[in-house]
Amino acid sequence: MLWKSCCGVFEGGGVRGIGHVGAACAMQEAGYQFTDLAGSSAGAIAAALLAAGYSCDELKKEMESLDYMKFKGKGLASHFGLPGKAFSIVFRLGIYNTVWLEGWVGEMLKEKGIYTFGDLRKKGRILKITASDLTDRRLLILPDDLKDFGLDPDLFSIARAVRMSVGIPVFFQPVRLRDKDGREHLIVDGGLLSNYPLWILDHQADAGICPVFGFRFIDGKKKECKGGCSARPNLVDYLKSIVSTSLDAFDNSHLSAGDYERTVRIPTSVKIRGETKKIHAADFDITHEESILLFENGRRAAGEFLKSWDFDGWKRRYGGSNQKARLSGQPQTDMVE
């Protein structure tokens, strides 16, 4: 098969990242090979593993057998219920830790002989991961911005970068990173400032080297509640709703027509025995059947997308003289004071 190069940017979406794997498989089956990859939060996991050289079949097998409840890690919240959660929020700034997740990503990368960003660079691969620096109130592009902390980007652990990117505020505890002056920074979910950083690899599309495809989740119909919705959601659900609402609004406001045209939209609802169920980012109790259906959602979405994709036509409409207008949607990397 004659491979066609492409770049991929993966949106954050928690356990729904299984859909990214399905979409990546469809791209591979159509003859596309990812060169540069980027992602935020759960999208950073997909991007990192693909960059490490995992085949879609390998990822499918891993994602289907994975116990997603382990993503919550072990801690007070796991053993002491609500009091443990409250203690973790007050004293550790988050309910669950992501130590297990970092270890799992690290082991997966180790299987391919990859540990650091430098290992990927030596293989001619580029990986960009976003994270949010609450201390300096700005978006971090990893590994590029690590030099601002006095760190060598080539020597930094990819697994640690992924852990930084997935830290949903309050739900997960932040990663603490010291800069060259010894000041501690609180690093959380990259999706806080840009959950869908499609612009991050645009240098490739601008040069006409290869298309930059985006992979994003769509919720479909407005949420419906059978038997009535709770008028008083619990604290965790409430906080997650605030974050997810702000993320969607921010990224939607910065997407141009050209961005929408190069985006694979992956449905997050699955149909089981005649009932439609929407899979949420934090549904760590997802079943094997649901994970299979999410994977197929991604595969179908990418397959349909490729039927009408035309890179030359896209470049005529949105490249060249239209580049500045298309890139005007790139978000600012600093938080508002």
N, C-alpha and C positions, 0 to 999 in steps of 0.2 A: 504493500500500500504506500502511495506517495503522501507523506504527511504534509499538512498545511499548518503553519505556525499561527498561534493566536495567544493573546494574553487574557487572563481571567481575574475578575474582581468579585469577591464573594461577600454578600451582606451578612451581618450578624443575625442570628435567629435561634440560638439555643439548640435544643434537641432536633429542631427542624432542619439542622445542617445535613441530615440524611438526604434531604432533597437535593442538596448541592452535589452529593456523590452521584445520584441518579443522572443529574444534568451533565456532569463531567463525563459520565460513561457514554451518554448519547453523543457528546462532542467527539470523544475518542473513536466511537464506532463510525462516525461520519468522516474520519480521517484527519481530525484536528489534534494538534499536540501543543500543550501549554508550554510557553517559554518563560514569560514573566507572570508572576502571580501576586495577588494582594488580597487582604481580607480584614474584616473587623470582627471582633468577638468570636462567635462560632465560625464565622467565615474565615477567620485566621487559622482555625484548626484545619479546615478543608484545604486552604491555600498551602499551608506548611507541609501537609502530608503529600499533596500532589507535587509540590516542588521537590520533595525528598525522593520522588521517583516511584511512589506507589501506583500500581495499576488500579483501574476502576474495580476490577474483580476482587482484588485484595482489600480495597477499602469497603466494598459492599459487604464482604464476609465479616470484616471487623465491626462495622457499624451495626449489623444485624445481631451480632452476638454480644454486643457491649451492654453492660449493666449501667444505665445512665444514672441510677440512684447514687452511684459512687462519686459522681461529679460534685455532690454536696460535701464530700469529705467527712471526716470524723471530728467531732467537737462537742461542745456543750449543748448546742442546739439539737444534736442527734440523741442525747441522753436525758436531757432535762426539759424538753418541750418548750413551752412559752417562756418560762423563767430563764432557760438557757439561751433562747433567742434574744431576749431583752438584754441579758448580760453581755452577749456577744456584740450586739449593736452598740451598747454604751462604751464598752472597754476595748473592743476590737474593730469597731466601725463597720461590722458586717456580720450576718448570721452564719454563713458557711465559709469554710476555707477552701482554697483551690490547690492544696498541696498534692492531692491524689491526681488531679487533672494534669498538673505539670509533670508528675512522674510518668503518667501514662503516655503523654505526648513525647516525652523524652525517650521512653523505651521504644515507641514506634519509630522515631527518627533514628535511633541507634541501630535498629534492624537494617537500615539502609546506609549505615556508615555516616550519618549526618548528626552533628551536634550543634554547630554554630553557623551564623550567617556566612562566615568565611568559608566553611565547607561547601556551601551552595555556590558561592562566587567562584570557587575553584572549578566547579563543574559547569560554569557558564550559565547559572540560573539566578534569577532575581526574585526576591521575596520581600514584600512590603507589608508591615503589620501596623495597624493604628492602635493607639492607646491615649488615654486622657490624663493629663497631669493636673490634678486638682490644686496643687500647691502654687504652680505658676500659671494656672488657668489657661492652658493651651493644649492643642492637639499635638500628639507626638507621632512622628512617622519613624517606625523602627525598621532597620537599625540606624538610619541616617542621623537622627537626633540624639543618639547615645553619646556622640562626641561632646555635646553640651554638658554632659555629666562627667566628662573626663574619662570616658570608657571607650575602648577600641571596639567599633561596631563588628569587626570580623571575629572577635573573640567572644561575643555575647551569645548566650544560650538561646536558641530558637524556642525551646520549650518554656523558658522563663518569659520571653516576649509574648508568647501565646497566653500564658497565665495572666500577664498584665492586661491583655486585650479583652479577656472574657469576664473581667471583674465587675459585673453589674452592681452599681452602687447600692449599699445597704444589704442586698441579697448576698453578695460575696464580699469578703474582706479584701481591702486594697493591698496591693503590693507596695512595699516601702523601698524606695531607691534613694541612695545618698549621692549628691553631686560632688564635684571636686573640692568644694568648700566645706563638705561635711553636713550640708543642709539636707534634711530628710524630705523627700517628695512622696506624696500619696498618688499612686498610679491606679487608675480604674479603667473600666470598659471603654474601648475605643469608640464604641457606638454612641457614647454620651455626646460626642461632638460631630461624629460622622459615621453613621452605621452602614452607609453604602458609599464608600469613597471611590466612586467610579473614575474620578479625575486623576487618581494617583499614578496611573500608568499611561496617561495620554501622550507622553513623549513618543511612544511607539506608533500610535495611530496617526499622530501629526506628521511623523516622518514617512508614513505610508508603508511602514515595515510589516505590520500585521494588525489585524483588528483587535480591539479591546472589548471583550464581551463582559457584560455584567450579569450577575445571577442574584435575583431578588425574590423575596417571598411576597405573595399577595394573599390577603385574607378572604377575598371573595365577598359573600353577602354579609351584611351587617349581623352582628351577633344576635341570636334569638335565644330566649330562655324558656325552657319547658318547665312548667310548674312555678314560674316566677323567678326573678333574679333576687339575690339577697340585697336588701337595702343597705346593709352594713358589711361591706367586704372586710376581710381581715387586713391587718397592716401590710403584710407582704404583698398581697394582691393589689392593694391600693397604691403602694409605691411603684410596683412594676407597671401599673397602668399609667401612672404619671410619666415614667421614663419612656415607655414605648410610644406614648402619644407624642411626646416632644421630639423623639427621634424621627418618627415618620414625618411629622410636620416640617422639621428642619431639612431633611434630605429631599423631600418632595419639592420644597421651595427652590432648591438649587439644581434641579434636573431640567435639562433642555429637551427639545424635541428629538435632537440627535441622540441624547442619552437614552431616552425611552425606546428609540428604534433599535438600539444595540443591547437591550436588556432582556434576558430570559426570565419570564415571570413564572414562579413556581407556586402553585396553589398549596395552601396549608391545611385544607380540609380533606378528609378521607371518608369514604363510604364503607361502612361495615354492617353487613346484614340489613341493608336497606336504610340504615340510619347514617346521617352525615355528622361527622365530628370534626371540630376544628382543633388542630394541634397547636398548643401554645409553646412559647420558647422554653418555659420552665416546667414542662410536663415530663419530669424525669422518670415518671412511672410508665412511660410509653411502652406499649406491648410490642411483641415481635411482629404481629400482624400489622399494626399501625406503622411500624418502621418500614416494612416492605412496601406498603401503600404509598408512603411518603417518597420512598426511593423511586417508585414508578411515576409519581407525580412529576418529579424532576426530570426523569428520562423523557416522558411524553412532552413536557413543556419545551425542552431543548430541541427535540425532534421537530416539533411544530415550528419553532423559531427558525430553524435552519432551512426550512422549505422556502422561505421568502427572503432569506438574508442575501444581500448583495453588497460586498465590501466596496467595489468600485463605485457603485451608485451612492453609497453612504459617503464616500470621500468627496464625490462631486457636490453633494448637498451640504455637507457639514465640515469638510476639510478646507485646506488652502485659505482663501480670503475669508471664509466663514469661521475660521478657527477661533478668532478672538471672541466672537459672539457666543460660540459654543462653550468656551472655557470661562466665560463670565460667570458661569454657575459654580465655579470652584469656591468652596466655603472658606471663610477666614479661619485661621488656626488658633486665634486667641479668643478666650471667653470674654464676654462683656463685663466690664467693671461694675 
